[in-house]
């Protein structure tokens, strides 16, 4: 779950919805930055489904036992992160190249944990799974996969910046700088051919509160109003901050 927090409210966006927004953004990229290829459909599939393994956790919700606060995707336990990773990759097995890309995504975002207890075997298993899916996908090299993965990461970061209200985002290997000012996201170099794209995503809005249990949180979230968060994304340079 992605949680936009303020002093009075929390806006909840599911991980699958965030991934769907990432795909909507990437479908607007021009051919120079996202060229046509026999792999493009699988790349878009990977972008759109890269967080599908979070669906059950987002529905169940995770509450901190001591504080009663809802936990977002960064705050949940390592066990949850590993479980959602495995579940999501398995759901893409019918599209081996998409599965290989999403496996590469997990290897990338959790790379700093590779030597930590509890992660070593998991990361080795991910590497073996990625290589197996890549072989099943056919005549594609690991180098091509890594190059294509940059597109997955770019879409992920663009959507994360907007959904989390992050003002500055490290390119993290994708090759694109991103900055959010207000509700406008600026991506550089410009992948939109000078166009400005409207974006929107639904969020459930609740009061900034604590909960006695996950069941208590689910009851409140189920009754919450749905708000649409709207914005713009473009490749124009952001205006100077006054």
C-alpha positions as CSV (number, residue, x, y, z in Angstrom):
1,X,0.0,0.0,0.0
2,X,1.1,3.5,-0.8
3,X,0.0,6.1,1.8
4,X,0.1,9.8,1.2
5,X,0.1,11.2,4.7
6,X,-0.8,14.7,6.0
7,X,-1.5,16.1,9.4
8,X,-5.2,15.3,9.1
9,X,-5.6,12.5,6.5
10,X,-4.2,9.5,4.8
11,X,-4.8,8.7,1.1
12,X,-4.4,5.1,0.3
13,X,-3.3,3.8,-3.1
14,X,-2.9,0.1,-3.8
15,X,0.3,-1.1,-5.4
16,X,-1.5,-2.7,-8.4
17,X,-3.2,0.7,-9.1
18,X,0.2,2.4,-8.9
19,X,1.6,-0.1,-11.4
20,X,-1.4,0.5,-13.7
21,X,-0.6,4.2,-13.6
22,X,3.0,3.4,-14.4
23,X,1.9,1.6,-17.6
24,X,-0.5,4.4,-18.6
25,X,2.4,6.9,-18.3
26,X,4.8,4.6,-20.3
27,X,2.3,4.1,-23.1
28,X,2.6,7.9,-23.8
29,X,6.4,7.7,-24.3
30,X,7.5,8.4,-27.9
31,X,9.2,5.8,-30.1
32,X,12.6,7.4,-29.6
33,X,12.5,6.7,-25.8
34,X,10.4,3.5,-25.9
35,X,11.0,2.0,-29.4
36,X,8.8,-0.6,-31.0
37,X,10.2,-4.1,-30.7
38,X,8.9,-7.7,-30.5
39,X,9.4,-7.3,-26.7
40,X,7.4,-4.1,-26.2
41,X,4.1,-5.9,-25.3
42,X,5.8,-7.9,-22.6
43,X,7.7,-4.8,-21.3
44,X,4.3,-3.0,-20.9
45,X,2.8,-6.1,-19.3
46,X,5.7,-6.2,-16.8
47,X,5.2,-2.5,-16.0
48,X,1.4,-2.9,-15.5
49,X,1.7,-6.0,-13.4
50,X,5.0,-5.5,-11.5
51,X,3.3,-5.1,-8.2
52,X,0.4,-7.6,-8.7
53,X,1.7,-9.7,-5.8
54,X,0.7,-7.0,-3.3
55,X,-3.0,-7.2,-4.0
56,X,-3.8,-9.5,-1.1
57,X,-1.7,-7.6,1.4
58,X,-3.2,-4.3,0.3
59,X,-6.7,-5.7,0.8
60,X,-5.8,-7.2,4.2
61,X,-3.8,-4.1,5.4
62,X,-0.9,-4.2,7.8
63,X,-1.1,-2.4,11.1
64,X,1.9,-1.8,13.5
65,X,1.1,-3.7,16.7
66,X,2.6,-1.0,19.0
67,X,1.4,2.2,17.4
68,X,-1.7,1.1,15.5
69,X,-0.5,3.0,12.4
70,X,-1.1,1.6,8.9
71,X,2.2,0.5,7.3
72,X,3.0,1.3,3.7
73,X,5.0,-0.8,1.3
74,X,8.3,0.5,2.6
75,X,7.5,-0.1,6.3
76,X,6.1,-3.7,6.1
77,X,8.3,-6.6,7.2
78,X,11.0,-8.2,5.0
79,X,8.9,-11.4,5.1
80,X,6.0,-9.6,3.5
81,X,8.3,-8.0,0.8
82,X,9.7,-11.4,-0.1
83,X,6.3,-13.1,-0.2
84,X,4.7,-10.4,-2.4
85,X,7.7,-10.6,-4.7
86,X,7.4,-14.4,-5.2
87,X,3.7,-14.2,-5.6
88,X,3.7,-11.5,-8.2
89,X,6.4,-13.2,-10.3
90,X,4.6,-16.5,-10.3
91,X,1.4,-14.8,-11.6
92,X,3.4,-13.7,-14.7
93,X,4.7,-17.1,-15.6
94,X,2.6,-17.3,-18.8
95,X,4.6,-14.4,-20.1
96,X,8.2,-15.5,-19.4
97,X,9.8,-12.2,-20.6
98,X,7.5,-10.1,-18.4
99,X,8.2,-12.5,-15.5
100,X,12.0,-12.1,-16.1
101,X,11.7,-8.3,-16.1
102,X,9.7,-8.3,-12.8
103,X,12.2,-10.7,-11.3
104,X,15.0,-8.3,-12.4
105,X,12.9,-5.5,-10.7
106,X,13.0,-7.4,-7.4
107,X,16.7,-8.1,-7.7
108,X,17.2,-4.4,-8.3
109,X,15.1,-2.8,-5.6
110,X,16.2,-5.2,-2.9
111,X,19.8,-5.4,-4.0
112,X,21.1,-3.7,-0.8
113,X,19.6,-6.6,1.2
114,X,21.5,-9.3,-0.8
115,X,24.0,-10.1,1.9
116,X,21.6,-9.7,4.9
117,X,20.5,-12.8,6.8
118,X,17.1,-14.0,5.4
119,X,17.8,-12.5,2.0
120,X,20.8,-14.4,0.7
121,X,18.9,-17.5,-0.4
122,X,16.0,-15.5,-1.6
123,X,18.1,-13.4,-3.9
124,X,19.9,-16.4,-5.2
125,X,16.5,-18.0,-6.0
126,X,15.4,-14.8,-7.8
127,X,18.5,-14.9,-9.9
128,X,17.9,-18.5,-10.9
129,X,14.3,-17.7,-11.6
130,X,15.1,-14.7,-13.8
131,X,17.6,-16.7,-15.8
132,X,15.1,-19.6,-16.3
133,X,12.3,-17.2,-17.4
134,X,14.8,-15.5,-19.8
135,X,15.6,-18.9,-21.3
136,X,11.9,-19.7,-21.7
137,X,11.4,-16.3,-23.4
138,X,13.6,-17.3,-26.3
139,X,16.3,-15.3,-28.1
140,X,16.9,-12.5,-25.7
141,X,20.2,-11.8,-23.9
142,X,20.7,-10.8,-20.3
143,X,22.0,-7.5,-21.6
144,X,18.8,-6.8,-23.5
145,X,16.8,-7.7,-20.4
146,X,18.7,-5.2,-18.3
147,X,18.3,-2.5,-21.0
148,X,14.6,-3.2,-21.2
149,X,14.3,-3.2,-17.4
150,X,15.3,0.5,-17.3
151,X,11.9,1.2,-18.9
152,X,10.2,-0.8,-16.2
153,X,12.0,1.2,-13.5
154,X,11.3,4.5,-15.2
155,X,7.6,3.8,-15.2
156,X,7.7,2.6,-11.7
157,X,9.6,5.7,-10.4
158,X,7.3,8.2,-12.4
159,X,4.2,6.7,-10.8
160,X,5.8,6.4,-7.4
161,X,6.8,10.1,-7.5
162,X,3.3,11.1,-8.2
163,X,1.5,8.7,-5.9
164,X,3.8,9.3,-2.9
165,X,4.1,13.0,-3.5
166,X,7.9,12.7,-3.7
167,X,9.4,16.0,-5.0
168,X,12.8,14.6,-6.1
169,X,13.5,11.1,-7.3
170,X,16.9,9.5,-7.8
171,X,17.1,8.1,-11.4
172,X,18.3,4.8,-9.9
173,X,19.6,3.5,-13.1
174,X,16.7,4.3,-15.3
175,X,18.4,7.3,-17.0
176,X,15.6,9.8,-16.3
177,X,15.5,12.6,-13.7
178,X,12.1,13.3,-12.2
179,X,10.8,16.1,-10.2
180,X,7.3,16.7,-8.8
181,X,6.1,20.3,-8.3
182,X,2.6,20.5,-7.0
183,X,0.7,18.1,-9.1
184,X,3.0,18.4,-12.1
185,X,5.7,15.7,-12.8
186,X,8.6,16.7,-14.9
187,X,10.7,13.9,-16.6
188,X,14.1,14.6,-18.2
189,X,15.2,14.0,-20.9
190,X,11.7,14.5,-22.4
191,X,10.2,11.2,-23.5
192,X,6.8,12.7,-24.5
193,X,7.8,14.6,-27.6
194,X,6.9,18.0,-26.1
195,X,3.4,16.9,-25.0
196,X,1.8,17.3,-21.6
197,X,-0.1,14.2,-20.4
198,X,-3.0,14.2,-17.9
199,X,-2.8,11.5,-15.3
200,X,-5.1,10.4,-12.5
201,X,-5.4,7.7,-9.9
202,X,-8.0,6.8,-7.3
203,X,-7.2,6.8,-3.6
204,X,-9.2,6.0,-0.5
205,X,-9.1,8.9,2.0
206,X,-9.3,8.4,5.7
207,X,-8.6,10.4,8.8
208,X,-5.1,10.3,10.2
209,X,-5.7,7.8,12.9
210,X,-4.5,4.6,14.6
211,X,-6.3,1.3,14.6
212,X,-6.8,-1.5,17.2
213,X,-6.3,-4.2,14.5
214,X,-6.1,-4.8,10.8
215,X,-9.8,-5.8,10.9
216,X,-10.5,-2.4,12.4
217,X,-8.5,-0.7,9.6
218,X,-10.3,-2.7,6.9
219,X,-13.7,-1.6,8.3
220,X,-12.7,2.1,8.1
221,X,-11.0,1.8,4.7
222,X,-14.0,0.0,3.2
223,X,-16.2,2.9,4.2
224,X,-13.8,5.6,3.1
225,X,-14.6,8.0,0.3
226,X,-12.7,7.6,-3.0
227,X,-10.9,10.7,-4.2
228,X,-9.3,11.1,-7.6
229,X,-5.8,12.5,-7.6
230,X,-5.1,14.4,-10.8
231,X,-1.9,15.7,-12.2
232,X,0.2,16.4,-15.3
233,X,3.4,14.8,-16.6
234,X,5.6,16.3,-19.2
235,X,9.2,16.6,-20.3
236,X,9.3,20.3,-19.9
237,X,11.8,21.8,-17.5
238,X,10.1,22.6,-14.1
239,X,9.6,26.3,-13.4
240,X,12.1,27.8,-10.9
241,X,11.1,27.6,-7.3
242,X,10.3,31.1,-6.0
